[in-house]
Amino acid sequence: MPRQPLQQRSRIKQEKILKTAKQLFAQKNYFIVSTNEIAKIAGVSIGTLYSYFKDKKAILLTLLNEYNQTFDSVFGHLNTDAALALFENDTHQWLQNLVNMLSKLEDQQFHSQIEMLSYTIPEVQQTVVQQKQKVQELTRQCILAYSKQNVHLDDEDIDNLSIILFDFISSLVDEIIYGDNSIEQKQQLQNTGITCLELIIKQTLILHPNKEGGF
């Protein structure tokens, strides 16, 4: 764990190091960026850098932790009683909220670096897997809450639907952010994707036989 500075001036230096490292990792490549380069561009001595971080990997893991915390804010916002009620009453808007939040959180260059590093650095892979699990679990909780009140789905049905929705949402967000589309095309893509997601959910949940065997 990096040393946590107490004084404001020290916190500013640490944040400058992190900001510089994030930019360099995204613009160049994590493996060819050195701590000396980070320190030089951040305007601090190499000794100051090492007083906060053990090595370059420690800087990366701190950035990963911050990156992960931004996603936690989305999950915290959407995993509430009000959000679950919205999922039931206005599924389209719930999906719109989720896609918008995930799209706004993505740092395109840094995300690409994380995706690449997830194949070579176990801690990065673990973070990527945790994010995936969080989105899947959030989706699962919404489906589960709806299922208990309206339909009967067994655990396998809920798990399968959660996986399908997660993969669809992830692909939609990636295409919106990274696809070579105009702003208008991105909006149309988002609207069409959310409509398709809503149809999948309604087909599975609303048209699924209820607990009494009716429809």
C-alpha positions, -999 to 999 in steps of 0.1 A, spaced: 0 0 0 13 35 -8 21 59 20 -9 81 27 3 117 30 -12 138 58 -3 173 47 -21 189 18 12 197 -1 22 161 1 -12 150 -11 -9 173 -41 24 158 -50 11 123 -47 -19 131 -69 4 148 -94 25 116 -96 -7 95 -101 -21 118 -128 12 119 -147 16 81 -145 -20 75 -157 -14 98 -187 19 82 -196 6 47 -192 -23 55 -215 -3 75 -241 27 52 -243 27 18 -227 30 8 -190 60 -14 -197 81 13 -214 73 40 -189 99 44 -161 96 59 -127 123 84 -136 101 96 -165 71 98 -143 90 118 -117 105 142 -142 72 150 -159 54 153 -126 80 178 -114 92 158 -84 124 141 -75 127 103 -79 132 102 -41 99 119 -36 82 94 -59 97 64 -40 86 80 -7 50 75 -18 53 44 -40 75 13 -37 77 9 -75 59 15 -108 36 -14 -101 24 2 -68 15 33 -88 -5 12 -112 -23 -7 -85 -32 26 -68 -46 39 -101 -65 6 -105 -80 10 -70 -92 45 -78 -106 33 -111 -125 5 -93 -139 29 -68 -155 50 -95 -175 19 -105 -185 13 -69 -203 47 -70 -224 34 -99 -233 2 -82 -241 20 -50 -264 44 -68 -282 17 -87 -284 -9 -60 -310 8 -39 -347 3 -32 -356 32 -54 -334 18 -82 -350 -16 -79 -384 -1 -80 -374 18 -112 -362 -15 -127 -397 -29 -122 -417 1 -132 -396 17 -159 -370 -8 -171 -361 13 -200 -350 42 -178 -331 19 -155 -311 6 -184 -306 41 -197 -292 52 -164 -269 22 -162 -255 27 -197 -251 64 -193 -232 60 -160 -209 33 -173 -202 54 -205 -193 85 -185 -170 66 -162 -149 51 -190 -115 66 -196 -109 54 -231 -71 54 -232 -66 41 -197 -93 15 -202 -75 2 -232 -43 -1 -212 -61 -19 -185 -76 -44 -209 -41 -51 -223 -25 -54 -189 -52 -78 -177 -35 -105 -198 -1 -100 -182 -5 -87 -146 -27 -108 -123 -37 -79 -101 -51 -61 -131 -69 -92 -143 -85 -95 -108 -97 -59 -110 -113 -65 -144 -130 -96 -131 -143 -79 -100 -159 -51 -121 -175 -77 -143 -188 -96 -112 -202 -64 -97 -222 -55 -128 -235 -90 -131 -245 -91 -94 -262 -58 -97 -282 -70 -126 -289 -103 -108 -302 -85 -77 -327 -64 -98 -339 -95 -116 -342 -114 -83 -362 -86 -67 -386 -85 -96 -388 -123 -98 -398 -126 -61 -427 -102 -66 -440 -111 -101 -427 -143 -116 -410 -175 -106 -375 -179 -120 -351 -205 -107 -315 -196 -99 -302 -209 -132 -327 -188 -151 -316 -157 -131 -279 -164 -135 -283 -170 -173 -303 -138 -178 -277 -118 -158 -249 -131 -179 -267 -123 -212 -276 -88 -200 -241 -81 -188 -225 -92 -220 -250 -71 -240 -246 -40 -219 -208 -43 -220 -208 -46 -258 -232 -17 -261 -211 6 -239 -179 -4 -257 -194 3 -291 -208 37 -279 -174 47 -266 -149 31 -290 -170 26 -322 -162 49 -351 -197 65 -351 -210 100 -352 -227 115 -321 -261 109 -338 -252 73 -346 -240 67 -311 -273 80 -297 -293 58 -321 -272 28 -312 -278 34 -276 -316 38 -280 -318 7 -301 -296 -13 -278 -316 -4 -247 -349 -12 -265 -335 -46 -274 -324 -52 -238 -358 -41 -225 -375 -66 -248 -352 -94 -236 -360 -86 -200 -398 -83 -206 -398 -115 -227 -381 -134 -198 -397 -117 -168 -431 -103 -178 -441 -131 -201 -427 -158 -179 -453 -180 -162 -460 -168 -127 -459 -188 -95 -495 -199 -99 -488 -212 -134 -506 -184 -153 -493 -156 -175 
